[in-house]
Amino acid sequence: MATDARTKADNRGFFTRTKGINRLDWADIITYLYLFLGTLLMFGPVVWIVLSSFKTEAELIRFPPRALPYRQETVVVEGYEDPLPLFEVPMEDGSTVQLARVRRVGLEAQMVDPANPDEIIKADNTQIMPVEAVAFEVSNYKEGIQSFNFLRYFRNSVVVTVAATFLTLFINSMAAFSLSKYEYRGRNAVFIIIISALMVPISVILVPAFLLITEIGWNNNLLGVIVPGAATPTGVFLLRQYMLTIPDDLIDAARIDGATEWGIYVRIILPLAGPALAVLAIFSVMWRWNDFLWPKIVLTRSENFTLQLGLQAFQGDLQVQWHLILAMTVLTILPITLVFAFLQRFITTGIATTGMK
């Protein structure tokens, strides 16, 4: 009986599998609570930003805040050019009716019945409640794209991210191939020096790096953003550890068949290291797309701004249009989300097999 119950429990789905045979064990409850809390902390802010990007400016500053975007209902009333806002107005008999507000005079609201617009009804402005419904303000995105030079900033971000990612994969994979498959004096020392660069804070090299690109003439140029961070210790370490799992006999056989070292690198090493390259590509895209500090130092002309710099400049000095900034922020994180969605299946494979031999 116990064996049959255990077999039935093992045949359950991954999310319905429990430690207890026919009931939830205390470990199952703790596990589900932990997973729920982790999911809420990770995706809660993102969902809040997406929903807030569809809110009106007045809804964003409302307290207490609401998760869903609401908009006050309006009605077209005969004799009035613009639509009038609808309110729930309490009557003397205790009932409530929906009336449209014509104007507000102090604490007094002048209302009309949409079905009988000739009669003005006076009501206490503190007692009426707006009639609201869930509504998504798509106009935030349209207005944001029109007033925010989104396409130019988007193009700059794509150029920087794509060029830097390909350059990172090319340089790091060559360094990893050398450190994993060639025997020469000082190989381990070079690898230790590369790894030790992880302990150097980025703030230490900002000034020398800026002086260097200024001397070269890459200041205020996208090349100054792309090239300096092409070689990363993390990428070299990740690819080198993965390439150690590739059998040396396969490379020796290719050399016997007359393959050149460049051919071995292109036709054997790169295809076999595909999962690790995909992981590094995801990391590189995230680093470059979200980078703010280094482009802020290098770029001063608005036509060269990336999306992150454009969003910072879009805030303004006196008035911050949060509904437009949130809409543009959602458009900014959308490309990197799509990249992660397409390549995320390589993350587990690439990281799990790194270091295995």
MARRO-530799 format. One record per residue (C-alpha): x, z, y; residue in three letters; residue number from 1. Coordinates in Angstrom, 2 decimals. Layout:
N
<atom u="X" w="Z" v="Y" resn="ALA" resi="NUM"/>
...
This chain:
357
<atom u="0.00" w="0.00" v="0.00" resn="MET" resi="1"/>
<atom u="2.78" w="0.95" v="2.45" resn="ALA" resi="2"/>
<atom u="4.67" w="-2.25" v="1.63" resn="THR" resi="3"/>
<atom u="1.57" w="-4.38" v="2.23" resn="ASP" resi="4"/>
<atom u="0.90" w="-2.64" v="5.54" resn="ALA" resi="5"/>
<atom u="4.48" w="-3.11" v="6.64" resn="ARG" resi="6"/>
<atom u="4.38" w="-6.81" v="5.68" resn="THR" resi="7"/>
<atom u="1.15" w="-7.25" v="7.65" resn="LYS" resi="8"/>
<atom u="2.74" w="-5.52" v="10.65" resn="ALA" resi="9"/>
<atom u="5.81" w="-7.78" v="10.47" resn="ASP" resi="10"/>
<atom u="3.58" w="-10.86" v="10.50" resn="ASN" resi="11"/>
<atom u="2.14" w="-9.93" v="13.88" resn="ARG" resi="12"/>
<atom u="3.13" w="-11.69" v="17.06" resn="GLY" resi="13"/>
<atom u="6.09" w="-10.50" v="19.08" resn="PHE" resi="14"/>
<atom u="4.00" w="-8.82" v="21.78" resn="PHE" resi="15"/>
<atom u="1.55" w="-7.26" v="19.32" resn="THR" resi="16"/>
<atom u="4.22" w="-5.92" v="16.96" resn="ARG" resi="17"/>
<atom u="4.33" w="-2.12" v="16.92" resn="THR" resi="18"/>
<atom u="6.53" w="0.52" v="15.40" resn="LYS" resi="19"/>
<atom u="3.51" w="2.26" v="13.94" resn="GLY" resi="20"/>
<atom u="1.84" w="0.55" v="11.00" resn="ILE" resi="21"/>
<atom u="-1.80" w="0.76" v="12.04" resn="ASN" resi="22"/>
<atom u="-1.55" w="2.48" v="15.42" resn="ARG" resi="23"/>
<atom u="0.59" w="2.67" v="18.51" resn="LEU" resi="24"/>
<atom u="3.58" w="4.93" v="18.16" resn="ASP" resi="25"/>
<atom u="4.90" w="6.94" v="21.13" resn="TRP" resi="26"/>
<atom u="7.92" w="4.61" v="21.18" resn="ALA" resi="27"/>
<atom u="5.54" w="1.62" v="21.55" resn="ASP" resi="28"/>
<atom u="3.78" w="3.24" v="24.52" resn="ILE" resi="29"/>
<atom u="7.09" w="3.99" v="26.27" resn="ILE" resi="30"/>
<atom u="8.32" w="0.45" v="25.57" resn="THR" resi="31"/>
<atom u="5.21" w="-1.21" v="26.98" resn="TYR" resi="32"/>
<atom u="5.26" w="1.05" v="30.06" resn="LEU" resi="33"/>
<atom u="8.92" w="0.22" v="30.63" resn="TYR" resi="34"/>
<atom u="8.31" w="-3.51" v="30.28" resn="LEU" resi="35"/>
<atom u="5.28" w="-3.37" v="32.57" resn="PHE" resi="36"/>
<atom u="7.19" w="-1.42" v="35.22" resn="LEU" resi="37"/>
<atom u="10.15" w="-3.81" v="35.01" resn="GLY" resi="38"/>
<atom u="7.89" w="-6.85" v="35.32" resn="THR" resi="39"/>
<atom u="6.11" w="-5.29" v="38.30" resn="LEU" resi="40"/>
<atom u="9.38" w="-4.49" v="40.09" resn="LEU" resi="41"/>
<atom u="10.82" w="-7.96" v="39.45" resn="MET" resi="42"/>
<atom u="7.85" w="-10.21" v="40.13" resn="PHE" resi="43"/>
<atom u="5.70" w="-8.00" v="42.36" resn="GLY" resi="44"/>
<atom u="7.58" w="-8.78" v="45.61" resn="PRO" resi="45"/>
<atom u="7.64" w="-12.51" v="44.81" resn="VAL" resi="46"/>
<atom u="3.89" w="-12.59" v="44.16" resn="VAL" resi="47"/>
<atom u="3.30" w="-10.61" v="47.37" resn="TRP" resi="48"/>
<atom u="5.38" w="-13.11" v="49.41" resn="ILE" resi="49"/>
<atom u="3.53" w="-16.08" v="47.92" resn="VAL" resi="50"/>
<atom u="0.11" w="-14.56" v="48.64" resn="LEU" resi="51"/>
<atom u="1.17" w="-13.46" v="52.12" resn="SER" resi="52"/>
<atom u="2.31" w="-16.99" v="52.96" resn="SER" resi="53"/>
<atom u="-1.36" w="-18.03" v="52.86" resn="PHE" resi="54"/>
<atom u="-2.53" w="-15.28" v="55.22" resn="LYS" resi="55"/>
<atom u="-3.39" w="-15.63" v="58.87" resn="THR" resi="56"/>
<atom u="-1.27" w="-13.96" v="61.52" resn="GLU" resi="57"/>
<atom u="-3.93" w="-11.30" v="62.07" resn="ALA" resi="58"/>
<atom u="-4.24" w="-10.61" v="58.36" resn="GLU" resi="59"/>
<atom u="-0.49" w="-10.02" v="58.03" resn="LEU" resi="60"/>
<atom u="-0.51" w="-7.17" v="60.56" resn="ILE" resi="61"/>
<atom u="-3.69" w="-5.61" v="59.19" resn="ARG" resi="62"/>
<atom u="-3.46" w="-2.01" v="57.97" resn="PHE" resi="63"/>
<atom u="-3.94" w="-1.11" v="55.22" resn="PRO" resi="64"/>
<atom u="-2.64" w="-4.42" v="53.85" resn="PRO" resi="65"/>
<atom u="-4.53" w="-6.39" v="51.23" resn="ARG" resi="66"/>
<atom u="-3.04" w="-8.39" v="48.41" resn="ALA" resi="67"/>
<atom u="-5.30" w="-11.44" v="48.66" resn="LEU" resi="68"/>
<atom u="-5.55" w="-13.53" v="51.84" resn="PRO" resi="69"/>
<atom u="-8.88" w="-13.08" v="53.62" resn="TYR" resi="70"/>
<atom u="-10.40" w="-14.98" v="56.51" resn="ARG" resi="71"/>
<atom u="-13.43" w="-14.13" v="58.61" resn="GLN" resi="72"/>
<atom u="-16.42" w="-16.33" v="57.99" resn="GLU" resi="73"/>
<atom u="-17.72" w="-18.42" v="60.88" resn="THR" resi="74"/>
<atom u="-20.96" w="-20.27" v="61.46" resn="VAL" resi="75"/>
<atom u="-21.96" w="-23.16" v="63.68" resn="VAL" resi="76"/>
<atom u="-24.75" w="-22.05" v="66.01" resn="VAL" resi="77"/>
<atom u="-26.89" w="-24.43" v="68.01" resn="GLU" resi="78"/>
<atom u="-26.03" w="-24.30" v="71.69" resn="GLY" resi="79"/>
<atom u="-22.45" w="-23.14" v="71.18" resn="TYR" resi="80"/>
<atom u="-19.54" w="-25.55" v="71.06" resn="GLU" resi="81"/>
<atom u="-17.17" w="-23.52" v="68.84" resn="ASP" resi="82"/>
<atom u="-18.05" w="-21.80" v="65.54" resn="PRO" resi="83"/>
<atom u="-18.94" w="-18.11" v="66.00" resn="LEU" resi="84"/>
<atom u="-17.58" w="-15.28" v="63.80" resn="PRO" resi="85"/>
<atom u="-20.04" w="-13.60" v="61.43" resn="LEU" resi="86"/>
<atom u="-20.52" w="-9.83" v="61.24" resn="PHE" resi="87"/>
<atom u="-22.55" w="-7.36" v="59.19" resn="GLU" resi="88"/>
<atom u="-24.66" w="-5.51" v="61.75" resn="VAL" resi="89"/>
<atom u="-26.51" w="-2.27" v="60.79" resn="PRO" resi="90"/>
<atom u="-30.10" w="-2.11" v="62.01" resn="MET" resi="91"/>
<atom u="-32.16" w="0.92" v="63.01" resn="GLU" resi="92"/>
<atom u="-34.11" w="0.92" v="59.71" resn="ASP" resi="93"/>
<atom u="-30.85" w="1.25" v="57.75" resn="GLY" resi="94"/>
<atom u="-30.63" w="-2.37" v="56.64" resn="SER" resi="95"/>
<atom u="-27.86" w="-4.80" v="57.56" resn="THR" resi="96"/>
<atom u="-28.10" w="-8.38" v="58.71" resn="VAL" resi="97"/>
<atom u="-25.51" w="-11.07" v="59.30" resn="GLN" resi="98"/>
<atom u="-25.24" w="-12.02" v="62.97" resn="LEU" resi="99"/>
<atom u="-22.82" w="-14.16" v="64.93" resn="ALA" resi="100"/>
<atom u="-20.95" w="-12.58" v="67.83" resn="ARG" resi="101"/>
<atom u="-21.12" w="-14.49" v="71.09" resn="VAL" resi="102"/>
<atom u="-18.92" w="-12.24" v="73.20" resn="ARG" resi="103"/>
<atom u="-17.57" w="-8.72" v="73.42" resn="ARG" resi="104"/>
<atom u="-18.03" w="-6.58" v="76.52" resn="VAL" resi="105"/>
<atom u="-16.21" w="-3.27" v="76.13" resn="GLY" resi="106"/>
<atom u="-17.78" w="-1.43" v="73.20" resn="LEU" resi="107"/>
<atom u="-20.83" w="-3.66" v="73.28" resn="GLU" resi="108"/>
<atom u="-21.10" w="-6.82" v="71.19" resn="ALA" resi="109"/>
<atom u="-23.58" w="-9.54" v="72.09" resn="GLN" resi="110"/>
<atom u="-24.88" w="-11.06" v="68.87" resn="MET" resi="111"/>
<atom u="-27.23" w="-13.88" v="67.94" resn="VAL" resi="112"/>
<atom u="-29.11" w="-14.73" v="64.80" resn="ASP" resi="113"/>
<atom u="-27.89" w="-18.17" v="63.58" resn="PRO" resi="114"/>
<atom u="-31.50" w="-18.99" v="62.69" resn="ALA" resi="115"/>
<atom u="-32.78" w="-17.92" v="66.13" resn="ASN" resi="116"/>
<atom u="-29.95" w="-18.41" v="68.65" resn="PRO" resi="117"/>
<atom u="-32.15" w="-18.00" v="71.75" resn="ASP" resi="118"/>
<atom u="-32.37" w="-14.19" v="71.49" resn="GLU" resi="119"/>
<atom u="-29.32" w="-12.04" v="72.35" resn="ILE" resi="120"/>
<atom u="-29.01" w="-8.87" v="70.26" resn="ILE" resi="121"/>
<atom u="-26.80" w="-6.05" v="71.51" resn="LYS" resi="122"/>
<atom u="-24.86" w="-3.97" v="69.00" resn="ALA" resi="123"/>
<atom u="-22.18" w="-1.31" v="68.95" resn="ASP" resi="124"/>
<atom u="-18.87" w="-3.09" v="68.43" resn="ASN" resi="125"/>
<atom u="-17.47" w="-0.13" v="66.48" resn="THR" resi="126"/>
<atom u="-20.29" w="-0.29" v="63.91" resn="GLN" resi="127"/>
<atom u="-20.20" w="-3.97" v="62.98" resn="ILE" resi="128"/>
<atom u="-18.10" w="-5.22" v="60.06" resn="MET" resi="129"/>
<atom u="-16.67" w="-8.74" v="59.80" resn="PRO" resi="130"/>
<atom u="-17.89" w="-10.97" v="56.98" resn="VAL" resi="131"/>
<atom u="-14.77" w="-12.06" v="55.10" resn="GLU" resi="132"/>
<atom u="-13.95" w="-14.21" v="52.11" resn="ALA" resi="133"/>
<atom u="-10.79" w="-15.09" v="50.21" resn="VAL" resi="134"/>
<atom u="-9.22" w="-18.13" v="51.84" resn="ALA" resi="135"/>
<atom u="-5.78" w="-19.67" v="51.53" resn="PHE" resi="136"/>
<atom u="-4.35" w="-20.90" v="54.83" resn="GLU" resi="137"/>
<atom u="-2.57" w="-24.10" v="53.79" resn="VAL" resi="138"/>
<atom u="-2.13" w="-24.83" v="57.48" resn="SER" resi="139"/>
<atom u="0.74" w="-22.33" v="57.52" resn="ASN" resi="140"/>
<atom u="2.80" w="-24.78" v="55.50" resn="TYR" resi="141"/>
<atom u="1.77" w="-27.80" v="57.56" resn="LYS" resi="142"/>
<atom u="2.48" w="-26.08" v="60.87" resn="GLU" resi="143"/>
<atom u="5.72" w="-24.62" v="59.55" resn="GLY" resi="144"/>
<atom u="7.06" w="-28.00" v="58.43" resn="ILE" resi="145"/>
<atom u="6.11" w="-29.55" v="61.77" resn="GLN" resi="146"/>
<atom u="7.68" w="-26.83" v="63.94" resn="SER" resi="147"/>
<atom u="10.54" w="-26.02" v="61.56" resn="PHE" resi="148"/>
<atom u="13.06" w="-28.79" v="60.85" resn="ASN" resi="149"/>
<atom u="12.52" w="-28.25" v="57.15" resn="PHE" resi="150"/>
<atom u="13.49" w="-31.69" v="55.82" resn="LEU" resi="151"/>
<atom u="16.87" w="-31.70" v="57.59" resn="ARG" resi="152"/>
<atom u="17.72" w="-28.15" v="56.47" resn="TYR" resi="153"/>
<atom u="16.47" w="-28.93" v="52.97" resn="PHE" resi="154"/>
<atom u="18.70" w="-32.01" v="52.77" resn="ARG" resi="155"/>
<atom u="21.73" w="-30.00" v="53.89" resn="ASN" resi="156"/>
<atom u="21.01" w="-27.28" v="51.32" resn="SER" resi="157"/>
<atom u="20.61" w="-29.86" v="48.54" resn="VAL" resi="158"/>
<atom u="23.86" w="-31.59" v="49.48" resn="VAL" resi="159"/>
<atom u="25.78" w="-28.30" v="49.60" resn="VAL" resi="160"/>
<atom u="24.26" w="-26.96" v="46.38" resn="THR" resi="161"/>
<atom u="24.58" w="-30.12" v="44.28" resn="VAL" resi="162"/>
<atom u="28.10" w="-31.01" v="45.46" resn="ALA" resi="163"/>
<atom u="29.37" w="-27.45" v="45.13" resn="ALA" resi="164"/>
<atom u="27.81" w="-27.03" v="41.68" resn="THR" resi="165"/>
<atom u="29.39" w="-30.22" v="40.29" resn="PHE" resi="166"/>
<atom u="32.72" w="-29.31" v="41.85" resn="LEU" resi="167"/>
<atom u="32.49" w="-25.79" v="40.41" resn="THR" resi="168"/>
<atom u="31.70" w="-27.06" v="36.92" resn="LEU" resi="169"/>
<atom u="34.52" w="-29.63" v="37.08" resn="PHE" resi="170"/>
<atom u="37.28" w="-27.30" v="38.33" resn="ILE" resi="171"/>
<atom u="36.28" w="-24.26" v="36.30" resn="ASN" resi="172"/>
<atom u="35.86" w="-26.23" v="33.07" resn="SER" resi="173"/>
<atom u="39.32" w="-27.78" v="33.43" resn="MET" resi="174"/>
<atom u="40.88" w="-24.37" v="34.09" resn="ALA" resi="175"/>
<atom u="39.01" w="-22.87" v="31.14" resn="ALA" resi="176"/>
<atom u="40.09" w="-25.75" v="28.87" resn="PHE" resi="177"/>
<atom u="43.71" w="-25.15" v="29.80" resn="SER" resi="178"/>
<atom u="43.48" w="-21.37" v="29.34" resn="LEU" resi="179"/>
<atom u="41.69" w="-21.61" v="25.98" resn="SER" resi="180"/>
<atom u="43.22" w="-24.60" v="24.18" resn="LYS" resi="181"/>
<atom u="46.80" w="-24.96" v="25.44" resn="TYR" resi="182"/>
<atom u="49.74" w="-22.76" v="24.50" resn="GLU" resi="183"/>
<atom u="52.25" w="-22.21" v="27.28" resn="TYR" resi="184"/>
<atom u="54.26" w="-19.39" v="28.75" resn="ARG" resi="185"/>
<atom u="52.37" w="-17.22" v="31.22" resn="GLY" resi="186"/>
<atom u="48.91" w="-18.35" v="30.12" resn="ARG" resi="187"/>
<atom u="47.59" w="-14.80" v="29.71" resn="ASN" resi="188"/>
<atom u="49.18" w="-13.73" v="32.98" resn="ALA" resi="189"/>
<atom u="47.40" w="-16.55" v="34.82" resn="VAL" resi="190"/>
<atom u="44.12" w="-15.56" v="33.21" resn="PHE" resi="191"/>
<atom u="44.61" w="-11.91" v="34.24" resn="ILE" resi="192"/>
<atom u="45.36" w="-12.95" v="37.82" resn="ILE" resi="193"/>
<atom u="42.18" w="-15.06" v="37.93" resn="ILE" resi="194"/>
<atom u="40.07" w="-12.22" v="36.55" resn="ILE" resi="195"/>
<atom u="41.64" w="-9.71" v="38.94" resn="SER" resi="196"/>
<atom u="40.33" w="-11.84" v="41.82" resn="ALA" resi="197"/>
<atom u="36.89" w="-10.40" v="40.98" resn="LEU" resi="198"/>
<atom u="38.06" w="-7.08" v="42.42" resn="MET" resi="199"/>
<atom u="38.87" w="-8.61" v="45.83" resn="VAL" resi="200"/>
<atom u="35.96" w="-8.07" v="48.28" resn="PRO" resi="201"/>
<atom u="34.64" w="-11.22" v="49.91" resn="ILE" resi="202"/>
<atom u="35.09" w="-9.67" v="53.36" resn="SER" resi="203"/>
<atom u="38.87" w="-9.57" v="52.85" resn="VAL" resi="204"/>
<atom u="39.22" w="-13.36" v="52.58" resn="ILE" resi="205"/>
<atom u="36.65" w="-14.40" v="55.19" resn="LEU" resi="206"/>
<atom u="39.08" w="-14.52" v="58.12" resn="VAL" resi="207"/>
<atom u="41.94" w="-16.32" v="56.28" resn="PRO" resi="208"/>
<atom u="39.49" w="-18.80" v="54.76" resn="ALA" resi="209"/>
<atom u="37.92" w="-19.50" v="58.15" resn="PHE" resi="210"/>
<atom u="41.33" w="-20.03" v="59.79" resn="LEU" resi="211"/>
<atom u="42.29" w="-22.40" v="56.97" resn="LEU" resi="212"/>
<atom u="39.23" w="-24.64" v="57.21" resn="ILE" resi="213"/>
<atom u="39.53" w="-24.62" v="61.02" resn="THR" resi="214"/>
<atom u="43.12" w="-25.85" v="60.71" resn="GLU" resi="215"/>
<atom u="42.03" w="-28.57" v="58.30" resn="ILE" resi="216"/>
<atom u="39.19" w="-29.63" v="60.58" resn="GLY" resi="217"/>
<atom u="36.29" w="-28.63" v="58.33" resn="TRP" resi="218"/>
<atom u="34.79" w="-26.20" v="60.79" resn="ASN" resi="219"/>
<atom u="31.15" w="-27.10" v="61.51" resn="ASN" resi="220"/>
<atom u="31.25" w="-29.45" v="58.54" resn="ASN" resi="221"/>
<atom u="29.44" w="-29.22" v="55.21" resn="LEU" resi="222"/>
<atom u="32.79" w="-29.66" v="53.44" resn="LEU" resi="223"/>
<atom u="33.80" w="-26.30" v="54.84" resn="GLY" resi="224"/>
<atom u="30.87" w="-24.74" v="53.00" resn="VAL" resi="225"/>
<atom u="31.25" w="-26.71" v="49.76" resn="ILE" resi="226"/>
<atom u="34.96" w="-26.63" v="48.93" resn="VAL" resi="227"/>
<atom u="36.24" w="-23.05" v="49.54" resn="PRO" resi="228"/>
<atom u="34.08" w="-21.46" v="46.84" resn="GLY" resi="229"/>
<atom u="34.44" w="-24.20" v="44.22" resn="ALA" resi="230"/>
<atom u="36.72" w="-22.22" v="41.86" resn="ALA" resi="231"/>
<atom u="35.13" w="-18.94" v="40.77" resn="THR" resi="232"/>
<atom u="36.72" w="-16.30" v="38.49" resn="PRO" resi="233"/>
<atom u="33.34" w="-15.69" v="36.88" resn="THR" resi="234"/>
<atom u="32.99" w="-19.34" v="35.93" resn="GLY" resi="235"/>
<atom u="36.52" w="-19.56" v="34.53" resn="VAL" resi="236"/>
<atom u="35.98" w="-16.43" v="32.45" resn="PHE" resi="237"/>
<atom u="32.59" w="-17.55" v="31.12" resn="LEU" resi="238"/>
<atom u="33.74" w="-21.05" v="30.14" resn="LEU" resi="239"/>
<atom u="37.08" w="-19.89" v="28.75" resn="ARG" resi="240"/>
<atom u="35.42" w="-17.34" v="26.46" resn="GLN" resi="241"/>
<atom u="32.95" w="-19.95" v="25.26" resn="TYR" resi="242"/>
<atom u="35.62" w="-22.60" v="24.67" resn="MET" resi="243"/>
<atom u="37.51" w="-20.18" v="22.45" resn="LEU" resi="244"/>
<atom u="34.67" w="-20.61" v="19.94" resn="THR" resi="245"/>
<atom u="35.36" w="-24.37" v="19.66" resn="ILE" resi="246"/>
<atom u="37.56" w="-24.95" v="16.56" resn="PRO" resi="247"/>
<atom u="41.12" w="-26.06" v="17.29" resn="ASP" resi="248"/>
<atom u="41.00" w="-28.26" v="14.19" resn="ASP" resi="249"/>
<atom u="38.43" w="-30.45" v="15.91" resn="LEU" resi="250"/>
<atom u="40.81" w="-31.05" v="18.82" resn="ILE" resi="251"/>
<atom u="43.74" w="-31.69" v="16.48" resn="ASP" resi="252"/>
<atom u="41.68" w="-34.25" v="14.55" resn="ALA" resi="253"/>
<atom u="40.83" w="-36.03" v="17.80" resn="ALA" resi="254"/>
<atom u="44.51" w="-36.18" v="18.74" resn="ARG" resi="255"/>
<atom u="45.37" w="-37.65" v="15.34" resn="ILE" resi="256"/>
<atom u="42.70" w="-40.32" v="15.93" resn="ASP" resi="257"/>
<atom u="44.49" w="-41.26" v="19.14" resn="GLY" resi="258"/>
<atom u="42.23" w="-39.55" v="21.69" resn="ALA" resi="259"/>
<atom u="43.85" w="-38.70" v="25.01" resn="THR" resi="260"/>
<atom u="43.66" w="-35.22" v="26.52" resn="GLU" resi="261"/>
<atom u="41.22" w="-36.50" v="29.11" resn="TRP" resi="262"/>
<atom u="39.09" w="-38.05" v="26.36" resn="GLY" resi="263"/>
<atom u="39.12" w="-34.77" v="24.42" resn="ILE" resi="264"/>
<atom u="38.01" w="-32.93" v="27.54" resn="TYR" resi="265"/>
<atom u="35.20" w="-35.37" v="28.37" resn="VAL" resi="266"/>
<atom u="33.95" w="-36.33" v="24.90" resn="ARG" resi="267"/>
<atom u="34.45" w="-33.11" v="22.93" resn="ILE" resi="268"/>
<atom u="34.91" w="-30.04" v="25.12" resn="ILE" resi="269"/>
<atom u="32.22" w="-30.69" v="27.73" resn="LEU" resi="270"/>
<atom u="29.41" w="-31.60" v="25.26" resn="PRO" resi="271"/>
<atom u="30.17" w="-28.62" v="23.02" resn="LEU" resi="272"/>
<atom u="30.34" w="-26.26" v="26.01" resn="ALA" resi="273"/>
<atom u="26.97" w="-27.47" v="27.27" resn="GLY" resi="274"/>
<atom u="25.15" w="-24.09" v="27.02" resn="PRO" resi="275"/>
<atom u="27.89" w="-22.29" v="28.94" resn="ALA" resi="276"/>
<atom u="28.00" w="-25.06" v="31.54" resn="LEU" resi="277"/>
<atom u="24.23" w="-24.75" v="31.98" resn="ALA" resi="278"/>
<atom u="24.56" w="-21.00" v="32.55" resn="VAL" resi="279"/>
<atom u="27.30" w="-21.53" v="35.11" resn="LEU" resi="280"/>
<atom u="25.23" w="-24.27" v="36.76" resn="ALA" resi="281"/>
<atom u="22.31" w="-21.86" v="37.17" resn="ILE" resi="282"/>
<atom u="24.60" w="-19.20" v="38.65" resn="PHE" resi="283"/>
<atom u="26.23" w="-21.73" v="40.97" resn="SER" resi="284"/>
<atom u="22.90" w="-23.08" v="42.20" resn="VAL" resi="285"/>
<atom u="21.70" w="-19.54" v="42.92" resn="MET" resi="286"/>
<atom u="24.94" w="-18.61" v="44.72" resn="TRP" resi="287"/>
<atom u="25.06" w="-21.71" v="46.89" resn="ARG" resi="288"/>
<atom u="21.35" w="-22.04" v="47.62" resn="TRP" resi="289"/>
<atom u="21.02" w="-18.41" v="48.72" resn="ASN" resi="290"/>
<atom u="24.38" w="-18.17" v="50.49" resn="ASP" resi="291"/>
<atom u="24.04" w="-17.04" v="54.08" resn="PHE" resi="292"/>
<atom u="27.21" w="-15.30" v="55.29" resn="LEU" resi="293"/>
<atom u="29.78" w="-18.08" v="54.75" resn="TRP" resi="294"/>
<atom u="27.57" w="-20.92" v="56.14" resn="PRO" resi="295"/>
<atom u="26.78" w="-18.65" v="59.09" resn="LYS" resi="296"/>
<atom u="30.50" w="-18.38" v="59.85" resn="ILE" resi="297"/>
<atom u="31.35" w="-22.05" v="59.32" resn="VAL" resi="298"/>
<atom u="28.30" w="-23.82" v="60.80" resn="LEU" resi="299"/>
<atom u="27.21" w="-23.47" v="64.43" resn="THR" resi="300"/>
<atom u="25.37" w="-26.74" v="65.05" resn="ARG" resi="301"/>
<atom u="21.71" w="-26.66" v="64.10" resn="SER" resi="302"/>
<atom u="21.82" w="-30.16" v="62.57" resn="GLU" resi="303"/>
<atom u="24.22" w="-28.82" v="59.91" resn="ASN" resi="304"/>
<atom u="22.23" w="-25.68" v="59.10" resn="PHE" resi="305"/>
<atom u="21.13" w="-24.93" v="55.56" resn="THR" resi="306"/>
<atom u="17.68" w="-23.54" v="54.84" resn="LEU" resi="307"/>
<atom u="18.88" w="-19.93" v="55.00" resn="GLN" resi="308"/>
<atom u="20.40" w="-20.41" v="58.44" resn="LEU" resi="309"/>
<atom u="17.37" w="-22.37" v="59.58" resn="GLY" resi="310"/>
<atom u="15.04" w="-19.54" v="58.58" resn="LEU" resi="311"/>
<atom u="17.18" w="-17.05" v="60.47" resn="GLN" resi="312"/>
<atom u="17.16" w="-19.23" v="63.59" resn="ALA" resi="313"/>
<atom u="13.43" w="-19.88" v="63.21" resn="PHE" resi="314"/>
<atom u="12.56" w="-16.23" v="63.79" resn="GLN" resi="315"/>
<atom u="13.05" w="-16.47" v="67.54" resn="GLY" resi="316"/>
<atom u="14.14" w="-13.81" v="69.99" resn="ASP" resi="317"/>
<atom u="10.85" w="-12.50" v="71.39" resn="LEU" resi="318"/>
<atom u="8.09" w="-13.53" v="69.00" resn="GLN" resi="319"/>
<atom u="8.33" w="-13.71" v="65.20" resn="VAL" resi="320"/>
<atom u="5.78" w="-15.97" v="63.54" resn="GLN" resi="321"/>
<atom u="5.70" w="-14.23" v="60.19" resn="TRP" resi="322"/>
<atom u="2.98" w="-16.44" v="58.71" resn="HIS" resi="323"/>
<atom u="5.18" w="-19.51" v="59.22" resn="LEU" resi="324"/>
<atom u="8.38" w="-17.77" v="58.11" resn="ILE" resi="325"/>
<atom u="6.74" w="-16.62" v="54.87" resn="LEU" resi="326"/>
<atom u="5.46" w="-20.13" v="54.18" resn="ALA" resi="327"/>
<atom u="8.92" w="-21.63" v="54.72" resn="MET" resi="328"/>
<atom u="10.45" w="-18.87" v="52.59" resn="THR" resi="329"/>
<atom u="8.21" w="-19.84" v="49.67" resn="VAL" resi="330"/>
<atom u="9.26" w="-23.48" v="50.06" resn="LEU" resi="331"/>
<atom u="12.88" w="-22.32" v="50.13" resn="THR" resi="332"/>
<atom u="12.71" w="-20.39" v="46.85" resn="ILE" resi="333"/>
<atom u="10.65" w="-23.05" v="45.08" resn="LEU" resi="334"/>
<atom u="13.54" w="-25.45" v="44.20" resn="PRO" resi="335"/>
<atom u="15.72" w="-22.72" v="42.72" resn="ILE" resi="336"/>
<atom u="12.74" w="-21.45" v="40.72" resn="THR" resi="337"/>
<atom u="12.24" w="-24.91" v="39.23" resn="LEU" resi="338"/>
<atom u="15.94" w="-25.17" v="38.36" resn="VAL" resi="339"/>
<atom u="15.82" w="-21.81" v="36.63" resn="PHE" resi="340"/>
<atom u="12.64" w="-22.75" v="34.75" resn="ALA" resi="341"/>
<atom u="14.23" w="-25.94" v="33.37" resn="PHE" resi="342"/>
<atom u="17.59" w="-24.39" v="32.44" resn="LEU" resi="343"/>
<atom u="16.67" w="-20.83" v="31.50" resn="GLN" resi="344"/>
<atom u="16.60" w="-21.64" v="27.78" resn="ARG" resi="345"/>
<atom u="20.37" w="-22.15" v="27.93" resn="PHE" resi="346"/>
<atom u="21.03" w="-18.70" v="29.42" resn="ILE" resi="347"/>
<atom u="20.46" w="-16.69" v="26.26" resn="THR" resi="348"/>
<atom u="22.37" w="-19.17" v="24.12" resn="THR" resi="349"/>
<atom u="25.27" w="-19.47" v="26.52" resn="GLY" resi="350"/>
<atom u="25.75" w="-15.78" v="27.23" resn="ILE" resi="351"/>
<atom u="25.03" w="-14.61" v="23.66" resn="ALA" resi="352"/>
<atom u="27.68" w="-16.89" v="22.17" resn="THR" resi="353"/>
<atom u="30.30" w="-16.27" v="24.85" resn="THR" resi="354"/>
<atom u="33.24" w="-14.42" v="23.35" resn="GLY" resi="355"/>
<atom u="32.29" w="-15.09" v="19.70" resn="MET" resi="356"/>
<atom u="35.03" w="-16.47" v="17.50" resn="LYS" resi="357"/>
